[in-house]
Amino acid sequence: MGNKEVRPFGMRDKIGYGLGDFGCNMSFAFINNYLMVFYVTCMGIKAKHFAIIILLAKIFDAINDPIIGGICDASKPGKDGKFKPWIKWASLPLLVSSILMFIYAPNAPYALKIAMCLGLYCVWSVAYTSVNVPYGSMQSVITTQSDERSSLSTWRSVGAMLAQIPVMVLLPKLVYDSKTSNPRGNVFIYIVGVMGLIGFVSFILLRKLTTERVEPTVNNVQKFNYFKTLASFFKNKPMMGVTISSVAYLALMMTVTNSMQYVFMCYFKNTKIIPIATVIAGLPIGLGIVITKPLLKKFTKKQLCTYPFAISAVAAGIATFVRFDNPYVWIAFIGVSMFGTCFYLTLMWALVADCIDYQEEKTGRREEGSIYATYSLFRKIAQGVGASIIALSLDLTGYSEKLDALSQAEGVPEKIYTMTGALPLIGALICLFSMHFLYNIKDKKSEE
């Protein structure tokens, strides 16, 4: 930055940036997949109460994003850049709060359990936001080149996928009792501790390997006005397309990763194949990471991030309305449905960076922190809504947290089966239409 000679963009930046999302998901992926299982099934909180807790917690979580994003935009860069200091100082609180959230106390008073779940989640969310918003904002200051941003987005997806592997493959074997198919509450804290330490090291490597090259805007002349930024955000049509599709994906399509556990506990009555199910659901995304780059020579980002959602909708519809007794056939359709999301997930962050540039062209203001934080705000709300939808839907099926997986009332497993497919079906349709009608940035093929 300034007159200082800056190292050219290269593989070091890609690996470092990928490690950032790897570190974030070492905490987020476990909490996203197992928080409800821990507090509902292990701690004994009623599903309908958890739905309220997680929605309130996510709203609080979402409010943090624009606040921290605005402070980032208003802050002056240090010797390590504008965003790296945030990641440095927030990564330790993120580790500690992740561990505290999984203190196993099934005999504690019910009100204390509620307070633990809500209070500790809120503490964790502040720490996570203080890492994640600066990390996401970094992409637009590492490089301004479209193809380099696409590669950063791809490597970010690689990092997220690699973090998901232990969640998909190893953790179900550690979490669930092989005889009863019930989760073991006392092991959660040890698992999240190990994963948190790995994430902490990843953040150190992120700061060492990446370089912020774009001279950041310091708000000496441009005063921070979040309401003005928010108004521009809603007028940013492509940003609306990306935001609505992300909300639909997180609130509806991603529910399958949580509800799938109850399908195998109650409907298929076999938690041993959860690792297989999660791997098959995740493999298409890994395939997307591999084939996205060559496909960008033939298709635009919009085409790859829009029309495969039709595949997702068809496959999820079959998994919803056709009753399969063979779990592997059902898993296959879920995998195909997730494949339809793979290009979107790989290129999503490049789309956001392009939308940030689009807004600067329209408004003349550079506000990557605030815009990314606003986008993140809606993602956080969507995650809360999604978790609440699962918990409320689970309660509506008649599921009882007082009974083990094999003793649920008649008809409950079938209702859980239907719920698990229906939510992603609705989400895929919303993603398809929002990206088709709203995302209007004319993106040339990489080859051109």
Secondary structure, 3 states (H helix, E strand, C coil): CCCCCCCCCCHHHHHHHHHHHHHHHHHHHHHHHHHHHHHHHHCCCCHHHHHHHHHHHHHHHHHHHHHHHHHHHHCCCECCECCHHHHHHHHHHHHHHHHHCCCCCCCCCHHHHHHHHHHHHHHHHHHHHHHHHHHHHHHHHHCCCHHHHHHHHHHHHHHHHHHHHHHHHHHHHHHECCCCCCECHHHHHHHHHHHHHHHHHHHHHHHHHCCCCCCCCCCCCCCCCHHHHHHHHHHCHHHHHHHHHHHHHHHHHCCHHHHHHHHHHHHCCCHHHHHHHHHHHHHHHHHHHHHHHHHCCCCCHHHHHHCCHHHHHHHHHHHHHCCCCCHHHHHHHHHHHHHCCHHHHHHHHHHHHHHHHHHHHHHCCCCHHHHHHHHHHHHHHHHHHHHHHHHHHHHHCCCCCCCCHHHCCCCHHHHHHHHHHHHHHHHHHHHHHHHHHHCCCCCCCCCC
